[in-house]
Amino acid sequence: MIKFLDLKKINAQYQQELKEASNRVIDSGWYLLGQELSKFEENYANFCKTDYALGVANGLDALRLIFKAYIELGIMNEGDEIIVPANTYIASVLAISDNNLIPIFVEPNLQTYNLDSSIIEKYITSKTKGVLTVHLYGQISIDNRMLEICKKHNLKLIEDGAQSHGATFKDKVSGAIGDVGAHSFYPGKNLGALGDAGAVTTDDKDLYSTIKALRNYGSHKKYENLYQGLNSRLDEIQAAFLNVKLKYIEKDIAGRRAVADYYLKNINNSNIILPNLENQNSHVWHLFVIRTKKREELQEYLLKEGVQTLVHYPIPPHKQIAYKEFNNLSYVITESIHNEVISLPISAVLNIEDIEKIVTVINKW
Ligand SMILES: *Cc1c(COP(=O)(O)O)cnc(C)c1O
């Protein structure tokens, strides 16, 4: 069976260094907000080319903390509206509603599956304070038009970069294109910890210092609290693992691009729609997502042939039981995407025989 994602094989590549890193933390006697985290924040800010990076507990918290900070800073207020793609993972929406902000869903572009900047303006009201754009599947979702709209209407542009570490738009890296970026290092992400972890990146000093306090009980100084904060810190041991894995992220991206390139050149089946990409640098292929009208049939067939696949995602946020208040809304493009997508295995540790087999099997279908 070709696994959808082989995390054990991915981390085995760095086994020695990861073990040394964990020993270093165990022996240090210091497990939170220490040297490993400071080093990771410096390394990750360099990688994203931002002034600041802050480690937090996970990607959802990175997003929650960004909105919470904008509220503390008086830039957003409860009841304000945030534009978000209807076609996203639910975490993007949870961060908005958790802060008593209102998600305003907007359809994606069917070529990129990302927020369609050409229709955003129709959804802007006097209550709109931000756009949370998601670089879904690893492809940058920001274009010049989106940047202009945010500037014109004075909206904060927040990037959900959970799937797009290292993807670029012109000379800017994911998480540095808008006002602020949220990152996830969930084990299965392109830059994955060995547990939960996340980060916020920004050039905005006020936002940085607010989130820095908010992630630690709202405290900037021990036992003094500026805000009603959260406990959302990135553990030293995860920071140490991430310091190891960050060194190899470019190699990982190159490996993913090679697999994607092979799929794009060799998959040839009229029942399948392949992903479109604007340019090579804008996509880091967290997921390789194809579309077909007969998704269930293809998934079952591939499983029988020994290829494990997943669906990202089967139910859009507005159709989830958790969001009953939005269940009556209809987003035709989003819903058709959710009915037709299927993700093929992709990673830098997939061997060439497996990649060839996947292509052969799909072309025979
Ligand atoms: C994974 C993911 C998140 C949440 O990250 P966690 O670290 O799992 O909390 C948010 N948004 C998107 C698009 C994701 O893929």
The ligand as an ORCA input file, in Angstrom:
! r2SCAN-3c Opt
* xyz 0 1
  C      -3.866     22.921      9.575
  C      -4.603     24.163      9.276
  C      -4.941     25.083     10.276
  C      -4.803     24.804     11.752
  O      -3.568     24.437     12.172
  P      -3.407     23.564     13.522
  O      -1.963     23.668     13.834
  O      -3.851     22.175     13.207
  O      -4.273     24.203     14.567
  C      -5.505     26.280      9.896
  N      -5.769     26.559      8.607
  C      -5.493     25.691      7.623
  C      -5.776     26.074      6.215
  C      -4.915     24.454      7.923
  O      -4.642     23.602      6.931
*
